[in-house]
Amino acid sequence: MKKLLLIALALMGISAQAQYFQHEYGNGPAIGTVNVHGQNTRYAATGHLIGGHFIDISSTPLYLGSLGIFAAHADDDGRFVNTTDFNNHYVFNDGSGTYTLRITSAQVIEFEDGSGYGAVGAFHRWQNIFYPSAQIFGQGIAYIRLDASGNVISIQGYQLSSVIGTVPFVTGLRESEAGNGDLFATGTNGDDMWAMKIDQNGGLLWGSIYDVAATPNDIIESPYTSTVIIVGQHSNNAFWMEVNPGTGALNSFDVKSSGTGASLDRLFSIDISADPAMPGFVLGGEIDGRAWVVKTSQTGLTQWSGQYWSGTTPAKYLRGHDVAGRLKVFDDCATEFEYFVTGPFWSTTSDGNAIVFKIDRSGNPINPNGLFVYDYGYEETGNSVDVNTSGTGDGVTMYAIKEDDPLREAYVVKAYFNGVSGCNEYFEDLDMNWVQFSTISSIVFGQSSFGTTGIYIDHIGSNPDNELCHATVIGTGSNDYKAQKQPRKRGLKATPSTEKQDKMVQPNEILDKGAEPVIIPNPAEQNTKAVEVKIMTETSAKVDVTIYDMLGREYYNNSFALAKGNNRLTLDISATNMVAGMYTVKVRGEGVNKNITLMVK
């Protein structure tokens, strides 16, 4: 539902006056925030929802202070000026007067019905007169439902275990595709992983502990098939897990590899692709210190998989923690799509910086300056990324954490789509190569259930914040809704072109080396019997050619053998019944990954 809204908004057109800023939330001297995530809000109020877990670092010893859930909502400017803006932390107890619940991690989410927000945090109990490692009396999950102003509507606890010594974490939180307020969450508890489904008020619909040594990092309900997908890390590889959305029963657990021989493959995120020409899922991850982005079909089949790094600065690592995307509209109403990926970037000469990088719908880097680096002077890590294409406040937002131990704050950057935000930033080119996303094994394991437990609000506090820079217009910023042709960088695949001049290629014209493929005629009449794809390749290859409409429905599929040099492929579309509209012609094969926009009138 949310993705369809984004598509509709993207097609509406040009951005009005926007707001660009850098802002930190939860800054000290006594308050820090950890494991920060966020999203742009669209239903209860427009703006920015920021969440994580809170720690009071003013206590002695240091980590005996309160730990709770941090949740804030700021307006489009990143400020707190409306009744729907708040900047709170929520601390819990078990009602006995003896145990304080120590929140170890938390995530927040906006409900699509506009009623407010939900927050889920993992906790363990201890007697607050001891050090954390001295006594821990069980672990669980805390849930609070908040109204649009941050007030608590309902609260519920869930008991994972009473085992002493393990610390749980929450790593993923999503609303059901039904948009009814039901939530799916996942995380770890010692050596096991857990997942649950709850209703909007916290009623437990199911809760499962899975007997597998794996770290889940994200969860999502598929809008295409009846399944819930969890992704993460198993040993030194990634995994893709599916469970029954109604019961939590395990359907499958596939161990995934990049095929690079890396010592570490892992996934951090999964989201629904908002690209109408290539529906399915987009995943973010890491391959041995390089960012990993994977695009799959609706059923999880790999469409492309790429590994990314800075083409300018030698780096220790670059990761893909989260991915979001937006449509770009051309003068002829054709569209291109681009993904924004956030994470951390450690160079060989500096501490970590938060980054966003940009790739096209086929996974190719969009250069020059396709890597946006945000350096506030500390150690920054991008955890979530979101886009706004509503026509007001358009741009890309990164939700990050700034670390200056022991003080940690939420660090939010709102930028133009070319990365310009107004301060603490620089830009580099992005490099990449294609890799695999293949299943190397499947695992079956047992599972058990968990139930509820009573928890209570101990107290609610407010947090400070600090604006670093803010502007409504920046001269070097660009949201570039009318797409421009990207310069080609040596060694990288060019961005597929849908410029008008492609339509003027003559039937007998020979393509130059490196030229993008074209289709003739384009536009085509509804009664056209066949079209011809002209494509230049540097090696021979077998390719599959498929035609999809904007809803992802397939109209044509055939295989062709390409020779080195110029090729002309005749596509018989006489039986396809293609109505007037826009279609994507995909050419896929070894070393070939091209999209061509076809207009039918």
WOBELWO-V499074 format. One record per residue. N is the residue number from 1. PSI is psi in whole degrees, 0 to 359 (* if undefined). D_FIRST is the distance of its C-alpha to the first C-alpha in Angstrom with 1 decimal. Layout:
N:PSI:D_FIRST  N:PSI:D_FIRST
This chain:
1:312:0.0  2:321:3.8  3:322:5.5  4:324:5.3  5:318:6.4  6:319:8.9  7:315:10.1  8:317:10.9  9:323:12.6  10:326:14.4  11:354:15.9  12:334:17.3  13:226:20.1  14:146:22.6  15:140:22.5  16:191:24.4  17:134:26.5  18:178:24.9  19:128:25.9  20:136:27.0  21:167:28.6  22:136:29.5  23:142:29.7  24:147:30.6  25:139:29.9  26:18:32.0  27:150:35.1  28:201:38.4  29:353:41.1  30:353:40.1  31:135:36.3  32:158:34.3  33:143:30.7  34:157:29.8  35:51:26.9  36:135:24.8  37:169:21.1  38:175:18.7  39:156:15.6  40:138:15.2  41:147:14.2  42:349:12.3  43:300:12.2  44:319:15.6  45:151:17.4  46:145:17.1  47:220:19.0  48:125:19.2  49:126:18.8  50:135:21.5  51:164:22.6  52:208:25.0  53:152:28.3  54:146:31.2  55:134:34.9  56:107:38.0  57:11:40.4  58:347:43.3  59:162:44.6  60:127:47.5  61:162:47.1  62:308:44.0  63:26:41.4  64:2:42.6  65:173:40.6  66:142:37.6  67:129:34.3  68:192:31.1  69:130:27.4  70:127:26.9  71:130:24.0  72:146:24.0  73:120:22.0  74:159:23.5  75:189:23.0  76:336:22.3  77:359:25.9  78:15:25.6  79:169:27.9  80:95:28.3  81:346:29.2  82:166:27.0  83:343:26.8  84:11:23.3  85:140:24.7  86:162:26.4  87:81:27.9  88:162:28.8  89:145:29.8  90:121:29.9  91:142:32.8  92:157:33.2  93:174:36.2  94:7:36.8  95:355:38.9  96:343:42.2  97:358:43.4  98:319:44.2  99:132:41.0  100:138:38.5  101:125:35.1  102:103:34.8  103:124:31.2  104:338:31.1  105:156:27.5  106:156:24.3  107:154:20.7  108:159:18.5  109:148:14.9  110:137:13.2  111:138:11.7  112:347:8.6  113:0:11.1  114:7:13.4  115:347:16.2  116:224:17.0  117:159:17.0  118:148:17.9  119:134:20.5  120:129:21.9  121:145:25.4  122:145:27.9  123:159:31.4  124:158:35.0  125:141:37.9  126:162:41.2  127:125:44.3  128:6:44.1  129:359:47.8  130:164:47.3  131:157:45.8  132:322:42.4  133:352:44.1  134:312:46.8  135:123:45.0  136:127:41.4  137:58:40.9  138:159:37.7  139:155:34.1  140:194:30.8  141:138:27.4  142:139:26.8  143:135:23.7  144:138:23.5  145:131:21.1  146:146:21.6  147:184:21.2  148:348:20.3  149:7:23.9  150:8:24.1  151:145:26.1  152:124:26.0  153:315:24.7  154:160:25.2  155:142:26.5  156:143:26.9  157:157:28.6  158:131:28.6  159:112:31.8  160:313:31.5  161:158:35.3  162:11:38.7  163:135:40.1  164:134:41.9  165:350:41.1  166:151:37.6  167:123:34.8  168:162:31.1  169:149:28.1  170:130:24.4  171:348:22.7  172:143:19.0  173:126:16.4  174:149:12.6  175:150:10.5  176:149:9.7  177:342:6.6  178:342:7.8  179:26:7.2  180:9:10.9  181:348:12.6  182:142:13.8  183:145:14.6  184:136:15.9  185:156:18.7  186:164:21.5  187:195:24.8  188:159:28.5  189:93:31.5  190:233:34.7  191:352:34.9  192:170:32.0  193:157:28.2  194:161:26.1  195:155:22.6  196:161:21.3  197:129:18.7  198:160:19.1  199:180:17.9  200:331:17.2  201:3:21.0  202:359:22.0  203:129:23.0  204:116:23.5  205:321:21.8  206:152:23.4  207:125:25.0  208:138:26.5  209:126:29.0  210:129:29.3  211:68:32.9  212:138:32.2  213:85:33.3  214:155:30.1  215:102:28.0  216:142:24.3  217:347:22.5  218:160:18.7  219:146:16.5  220:146:13.0  221:132:11.7  222:135:11.3  223:356:8.6  224:322:11.8  225:164:14.5  226:82:15.4  227:155:16.3  228:132:15.8  229:133:17.2  230:134:19.5  231:158:21.3  232:218:24.5  233:133:28.2  234:114:30.8  235:237:34.4  236:16:34.5  237:169:31.6  238:166:27.8  239:155:26.0  240:115:23.0  241:141:22.7  242:136:20.7  243:160:21.0  244:125:20.2  245:339:17.2  246:337:19.3  247:341:22.5  248:2:22.3  249:139:25.0  250:128:25.5  251:315:24.5  252:155:25.7  253:105:26.7  254:128:27.4  255:130:29.5  256:149:28.6  257:150:30.9  258:349:31.0  259:13:34.3  260:353:36.0  261:18:38.3  262:155:36.9  263:347:37.9  264:120:34.3  265:131:30.9  266:154:27.9  267:140:24.2  268:335:22.6  269:157:18.8  270:138:16.1  271:163:12.6  272:129:10.3  273:131:11.9  274:9:10.5  275:110:13.6  276:339:13.2  277:340:16.8  278:71:16.6  279:160:13.4  280:217:13.8  281:153:14.4  282:135:16.4  283:145:18.9  284:147:21.4  285:204:24.8  286:140:28.6  287:103:31.5  288:49:34.8  289:7:34.0  290:144:32.0  291:145:28.3  292:125:26.5  293:131:23.2  294:134:22.1  295:126:19.7  296:167:19.1  297:183:17.9  298:336:15.3  299:9:18.2  300:6:19.6  301:138:22.3  302:128:23.4  303:320:22.9  304:159:24.6  305:124:25.8  306:153:27.6  307:134:29.8  308:146:30.1  309:169:32.8  310:132:34.6  311:3:36.8  312:312:39.0  313:128:39.6  314:133:40.7  315:149:38.3  316:315:38.5  317:157:34.8  318:128:31.4  319:156:28.2  320:94:24.6  321:333:22.9  322:154:19.3  323:137:17.6  324:164:15.2  325:165:15.2  326:153:15.4  327:143:16.5  328:138:20.0  329:130:21.3  330:167:24.8  331:328:27.4  332:16:27.1  333:3:23.3  334:162:22.9  335:152:20.6  336:162:21.1  337:145:18.8  338:145:19.9  339:145:19.0  340:130:20.2  341:133:21.7  342:161:23.3  343:197:26.0  344:156:29.8  345:110:32.6  346:118:36.1  347:175:38.9  348:353:42.4  349:358:43.8  350:163:41.3  351:174:39.2  352:142:35.5  353:154:33.3  354:143:29.6  355:158:28.1  356:135:25.3  357:162:25.8  358:130:24.3  359:161:24.1  360:183:23.0  361:343:20.7  362:4:23.6  363:3:24.5  364:140:27.4  365:144:28.4  366:96:28.2  367:165:31.6  368:165:33.7  369:42:32.6  370:354:29.4  371:117:29.9  372:123:29.5  373:127:31.7  374:114:31.6  375:100:34.9  376:0:35.7  377:4:38.9  378:209:37.8  379:113:35.7  380:145:32.1  381:122:29.1  382:128:25.6  383:326:23.1  384:151:19.6  385:144:18.5  386:161:15.7  387:152:15.7  388:119:15.7  389:30:15.7  390:345:15.5  391:346:19.2  392:122:20.5  393:29:21.2  394:145:20.0  395:187:20.8  396:137:20.2  397:129:20.6  398:130:22.2  399:117:22.5  400:175:25.8  401:138:28.9  402:124:32.4  403:126:35.1  404:72:38.7  405:137:39.9  406:3:40.1  407:132:38.0  408:139:34.3  409:158:31.8  410:137:28.2  411:113:28.3  412:130:25.6  413:123:25.9  414:119:24.1  415:162:25.3  416:168:25.2  417:351:23.5  418:10:27.1  419:352:27.3  420:125:29.7  421:342:29.4  422:343:33.0  423:163:34.7  424:49:35.3  425:151:33.9  426:170:35.2  427:145:34.0  428:167:34.9  429:159:34.2  430:137:32.1  431:163:33.6  432:168:32.2  433:160:33.0  434:141:31.2  435:181:31.2  436:168:30.1  437:83:27.3  438:150:29.3  439:124:29.7  440:343:33.2  441:163:33.2  442:142:31.3  443:143:32.2  444:137:32.4  445:169:33.0  446:171:33.2  447:158:31.0  448:171:31.7  449:161:30.0  450:164:30.1  451:200:30.1  452:166:29.9  453:157:32.5  454:131:33.3  455:162:32.6  456:155:33.2  457:125:32.7  458:308:35.9  459:162:35.3  460:131:32.9  461:170:34.0  462:158:33.0  463:149:32.9  464:170:34.4  465:170:32.8  466:119:34.2  467:127:33.1  468:320:34.4  469:157:33.7  470:139:31.8  471:151:31.8  472:335:30.0  473:133:31.5  474:125:32.9  475:326:35.0  476:358:34.1  477:149:30.3  478:132:28.2  479:349:24.6  480:58:25.8  481:325:23.2  482:109:25.9  483:143:26.3  484:152:29.8  485:132:31.5  486:137:31.8  487:146:35.3  488:133:35.9  489:134:37.0  490:134:39.7  491:353:38.6  492:153:34.9  493:139:33.0  494:153:32.4  495:129:29.0  496:131:28.4  497:136:29.6  498:30:28.1  499:158:30.7  500:328:32.5  501:341:35.7  502:330:34.3  503:344:34.7  504:5:38.4  505:132:39.5  506:152:42.3  507:325:42.4  508:7:45.5  509:139:44.5  510:131:44.6  511:142:41.8  512:158:43.1  513:130:42.6  514:355:39.2  515:150:37.8  516:150:34.2  517:155:33.9  518:165:33.8  519:139:33.2  520:133:35.7  521:158:35.3  522:107:32.3  523:157:31.2  524:149:32.1  525:158:32.9  526:330:31.1  527:13:34.3  528:132:34.9  529:329:36.3  530:152:35.9  531:161:34.8  532:130:36.4  533:125:34.9  534:123:37.4  535:139:36.9  536:128:39.3  537:153:39.6  538:349:42.1  539:162:42.4  540:151:42.2  541:154:39.0  542:131:37.2  543:154:33.8  544:133:31.0  545:123:29.8  546:143:26.4  547:128:24.7  548:151:21.0  549:185:19.1  550:344:16.1  551:5:13.8  552:9:15.9  553:136:18.3  554:133:21.8  555:339:24.7  556:143:27.6  557:129:28.8  558:159:32.4  559:147:34.5  560:151:37.1  561:121:39.8  562:137:40.1  563:160:43.5  564:132:44.2  565:212:44.2  566:138:42.8  567:145:41.1  568:115:40.2  569:122:37.7  570:123:37.7  571:113:34.4  572:106:35.2  573:20:32.2  574:333:34.3  575:14:32.5  576:341:28.8  577:44:28.3  578:119:26.2  579:174:25.4  580:135:25.4  581:193:22.7  582:137:22.0  583:157:22.3  584:125:22.7  585:116:25.9  586:132:25.9  587:113:29.3  588:136:29.3  589:185:32.4  590:116:34.7  591:5:34.8  592:126:32.8  593:87:29.1  594:146:28.5  595:136:25.8  596:132:27.1  597:127:25.3  598:126:26.8  599:133:26.7  600:129:27.6  601:*:29.1
